[in-house]
Amino acid sequence: MDVSGLVWAGTLVALTAVLLVDLLIIGRRPHEPSVRESSLWVAFYVGLALLFGAGVWLTSGASAAGQFYTGWLTEYSLSVDNLFVFVIIMARFGVPRQYQQKVLLVGIVLALVMRGGFIAAGAALITQFSWVFYIFGAFLIYTAVNLARQGEPDEDEFSENVLIRWSRKALPISKEYDGAKLTTHASGRRLFTPMLIVMIAIGTTDLIFALDSIPAIFGITQEPYLVFTANVFALMGLRQLYFLLGGLLDRLIYLSYGLAVVLGFIGVKLVLEALADNNLPFINGGEHVGWAPHIPIWLSLLVIIGTLGIATAASLIKSSRDRRRELADARR
């Protein structure tokens, strides 16, 4: 793709404007959005991403559009997995429901900033060193194995990191929240509220997830414009999706296994592409033969959609069976 500076600037201005609308809504009226409100916003952001992909198709062709859609779907799925950790953090720190929107929005802004930095660094590394794909691929395969072993995190497994523990000890923290404020006055002193600790927890979580998501998107496309926009569209609407899914998140018990398969697939794809780019041969009867296959974008999209679809369907079926069994046991 040949993306001009004008297109980059226009995209950044448009996406920033959408983000500012979100900020104004929350700043004007912090609240817990209804199912209808959340559904409309999620549909709007998904429709916006689909429309953007259609624009990429018209201007840059089907291949570029396929890369955007595949990257967006992958990042969107990883963002949904982020929500599990956000739910645990909100519950662990007892964040009032009406203020969780602000926490989520701050988390999304932090994620955008962090991913933007990682995208720039990743693009620079890939341009200079094609062997970086080996590192990205190995990291994704390692992450996939760990994700498959651990499954979905729960509140009992959540442990505060070093930065959170240091903040609790070093900073004067009040015991109660003061709305969504980060500071408050108590006994003539200015104290930080527990909201600051929540923000730190969300920010460090975003950093960890960015380390997973950026190698994954570079396994789909190496075009910085598509990498950036796929990440932004995947994060937009995440706040409303959090409230829309609600208790459904607890029912997606096999989502982590589906994501593990997706990350493992992309990791293998990255390694194969690195082998092809570095022209490492396979010796067959004394003859050097190029052997690393190229995985087309349509196959990647099919694998990702199929895997996530199967994981979601299996989760809902298992959850429904468990719920019926619990009801039957309760009636006995």
ZIZI-V632886 format. One record per residue. PHI is phi in whole degrees, -180 to 180 (NA if undefined). PSI is psi in whole degrees, -180 to 180 (NA if undefined). OMEGA is omega in whole degrees, 0 to 359 (* if undefined). Layout:
PHI|PSI|OMEGA  PHI|PSI|OMEGA
This chain:
NA|141|176  -110|92|185  -99|118|182  -76|163|177  -62|-32|179  -66|-41|178  -66|-42|177  -58|-47|182  -63|-44|180  -63|-40|179  -64|-45|180  -63|-41|179  -64|-45|182  -65|-45|181  -68|-37|177  -65|-38|179  -63|-42|178  -64|-41|179  -65|-39|179  -65|-35|177  -61|-44|176  -60|-44|180  -62|-42|181  -67|-39|180  -63|-46|181  -71|-41|180  -65|-32|181  -78|-39|185  -150|85|176  -62|128|182  -163|169|173  -91|112|184  -66|147|178  -75|169|177  -61|-40|180  -64|-47|180  -62|-45|180  -63|-41|181  -63|-43|181  -64|-43|180  -68|-43|179  -62|-44|178  -62|-38|179  -63|-47|183  -70|-38|177  -65|-43|177  -62|-38|179  -64|-41|179  -66|-43|179  -64|-40|179  -66|-41|178  -62|-43|178  -61|-37|177  -64|-38|177  -64|-40|176  -62|-40|179  -61|-46|183  -67|-36|185  -94|-29|187  -129|-1|175  101|169|185  -67|-35|182  -64|-46|179  -64|-41|179  -64|-41|178  -62|-40|177  -64|-41|179  -64|-49|182  -62|-42|180  -66|-44|178  -65|-42|180  -64|-44|180  -64|-41|178  -63|-49|181  -67|-36|179  -64|-41|178  -65|-42|177  -66|-34|178  -67|-38|176  -62|-39|177  -64|-33|175  -58|-34|184  -62|-32|177  -59|-44|180  -70|-38|178  -61|-41|179  -61|-43|180  -64|-43|181  -64|-45|180  -61|-43|181  -71|-41|183  -62|-40|183  -100|6|175  59|44|181  -72|125|178  -58|141|186  -56|-37|185  -71|-16|180  -105|0|181  -69|-26|177  -60|-45|181  -63|-42|179  -60|-45|180  -64|-42|181  -66|-42|176  -61|-41|178  -61|-39|180  -68|-41|178  -62|-44|178  -61|-41|179  -63|-41|178  -61|-45|181  -65|-46|181  -65|-45|181  -68|-34|176  -60|-43|178  -66|-42|179  -66|-36|178  -63|-46|179  -61|-45|180  -66|-43|180  -64|-42|179  -63|-41|179  -65|-42|180  -65|-44|182  -65|-37|179  -63|-38|184  -89|-36|187  -135|106|180  -70|-21|180  -69|-9|176  -60|-28|179  -59|-34|177  -62|-43|181  -66|-47|178  -59|-46|182  -63|-45|179  -63|-39|180  -64|-42|180  -67|-40|178  -64|-42|177  -62|-44|178  -63|-41|180  -63|-43|180  -63|-45|179  -64|-40|180  -65|-40|179  -66|-35|180  -72|-41|187  -84|-32|185  70|-161|180  -73|137|178  -71|152|172  -127|172|188  -62|-33|181  -68|-26|182  -88|-11|182  -72|126|178  -125|138|181  -71|135|181  -80|178|185  -61|-42|183  -65|-40|179  -67|-45|180  -64|-39|178  -65|-41|181  -62|-41|179  -62|-38|184  -83|-40|189  -88|-26|185  -104|145|175  -75|110|185  -112|130|176  -76|163|180  -84|-24|185  -116|154|173  -75|150|173  -121|77|186  64|-134|178  -103|15|183  -74|152|177  -90|-22|178  -130|160|179  -153|167|176  -107|134|178  -152|126|180  56|39|178  75|9|180  -119|151|172  -93|121|181  -120|155|170  -81|146|177  -92|165|176  -58|-17|179  -61|-33|178  -64|-42|179  -64|-39|178  -62|-43|180  -62|-40|179  -65|-43|179  -62|-44|179  -65|-43|182  -64|-44|179  -68|-33|176  -65|-42|177  -59|-40|180  -62|-44|180  -64|-44|181  -70|-31|177  -64|-35|179  -64|-28|177  -84|-44|191  -73|-35|184  -68|-48|174  -59|-34|181  -65|-45|182  -70|-34|177  -70|-19|173  -75|-16|178  -96|-46|181  -149|147|176  -106|9|178  -80|112|184  -55|-37|181  -64|-43|180  -71|-37|178  -61|-47|182  -66|-50|184  -67|-36|177  -62|-40|178  -67|-43|182  -64|-48|181  -66|-30|178  -70|-31|181  -85|-28|179  -69|134|182  86|-3|180  -65|-35|179  -61|-47|180  -70|-34|179  -64|-34|178  -57|-46|181  -80|-30|180  -68|-45|182  -71|-41|176  49|-122|182  -69|-13|180  -64|-28|180  -58|-38|180  -66|-21|182  -89|-14|180  -85|63|189  -72|-22|181  -104|8|182  -63|-41|180  -61|-37|178  -68|-39|176  -64|-43|178  -66|-34|177  -62|-42|177  -64|-43|181  -63|-48|180  -64|-40|177  -63|-43|178  -61|-47|181  -66|-37|178  -61|-45|177  -63|-40|179  -60|-42|179  -64|-43|180  -64|-43|179  -63|-40|178  -67|-37|177  -65|-41|177  -62|-41|180  -68|-42|181  -67|-35|181  -87|0|176  55|40|176  -75|122|186  -87|163|172  -111|127|183  -87|117|181  -125|102|179  64|36|180  86|-5|181  -105|132|179  -83|119|183  -126|130|175  -67|131|190  -129|-17|185  -71|116|183  -78|156|175  -100|126|179  -91|113|183  -67|157|184  -65|-33|181  -66|-35|178  -71|-39|177  -60|-46|180  -62|-42|180  -64|-43|180  -64|-44|183  -67|-48|180  -63|-45|181  -63|-44|181  -65|-48|181  -66|-36|178  -65|-44|179  -65|-43|180  -63|-42|180  -67|-47|181  -62|-45|179  -63|-38|179  -63|-47|183  -67|-37|178  -65|-47|180  -62|-43|180  -64|-41|179  -65|-41|178  -65|-42|180  -65|-39|180  -67|-41|178  -65|-37|179  -66|-40|179  -65|-41|178  -65|-41|179  -64|-41|179  -66|-36|180  -69|-29|181  -78|-19|182  -76|NA|*
